[in-house]
Amino acid sequence: MAPCMRLNLITDGIGNVDLPQRVDNRSFLRLMPENFSSDPKPRRLPPLSALRAFEATARHLSVKRAAQELSVTPTAVSHQLRLLEQVLGVMLFERLPRRLVLSAHGAALYPGTRDGFDALEQAVARLRAPPPRKTLTVSATPAFAARWLLPRAPGLRTVAPGFDLHVHASLDPVDLHAGQADAAIRYGGGKWRGLAAELLWRERFAPVCSPALGVKSAAGLRRQTLLHHAWRSNARRPVTWALWQQEAALDRLDVASGPTFSEETHAILAAVAGQGVALLSLALVAEELCSGALVQPCGPVIEGDGYYLVYPAHRRDDEAVRAIRAWIGPAANPAAP
């Protein structure tokens, strides 16, 4: 490595900078900000403190209020104003009884100082502003988002602390190719055009209900209200009570009766409240089964399709997608509440 020399920049707020010892003009220009001249002329300006005192006084038309803004005494402001008038050789204010007005020279100077300090204030504010947070958006059904995804949200902060999570909960699949979300959790067969699909787990469905109902066998379902929830019209193989009855070979079960909920979460709440027996995803009610709020009184358990983490195939190595995969992949244990 070439030896370095220490270059002290006499510019407020900039520290020492290490530069290569042998630097030609072209390489030095590359180190400079754009539009920075290689032969800068010194600025012929009055003292900055005097200009600041003038701008504040001209804005308030009051030495007292300018002093309050600048956290100095009115005497100090007056001193800076007199200094500026001496340097410029003109009067900037007309000092009338009980009030202060700008002279013609002051009125000509004020817009430039105001705009200059406004620009400086904005530049400093941009430097002080915290860097924008990165976000990642995951789409899932409302039931999956509420029952499985959100309880595991703290895990994202562990694997990707630089990201903020946005959850898009909808029964309608988002257009991942259009960037409506970075990734999605989808239930199905695992094949979606242009999307990479990583299997999280195969879903399993069974009857569940409150233990207060006292259901002990499949035959006991005949005396219970069956709870239903709507499946999307494009679902490949909806797991319904009619399908379960066929698998169970249970006759005299009225699978057409009972309330239907548009959203699976509502069916879960109704089951917990003892309003009937629901045919539900065992993964989404794992917490209630562990706590005893729900029980699985009988089989059979129906194997469904899988839950998949999906994202555009060409975005596999994107930072947001990598963070989602690192977060959701290890968490994909359907038995864990």
Buried (B, 14 or more C-beta within 10 A) or exposed (E): EEEEEEEEEEEEEEEEEEEBEEBEEEEEEEEEEEEEEEEEEEEEEBEEBBBBBBBBBBBBEBBEBBBBBBEBEBEBBBBBBEBBBEEBEBEBBEEEEEEBEBBEBBEEBBEEBBEEBEEEEEEEEEEEEEEEEEEBBBBBBBBBBBBBBBEBEEBBEEBBEEBEBEBBBBEEBBEBEEEBBBBBBBBBEBEBEEBBBBEBEEBBBBBBBBEEBEBEEBBBBEEBBBBBBBBEEEBEEEBBBEBBBEBBEBEEBEBEEBBEBEBBBBBBBBBBEEBBBBBBBBBBBBBBBEEEBBBBBBEBBBEBBBBBBBBBEEBEEBBBBBBBBBBBEEBBEBEEB
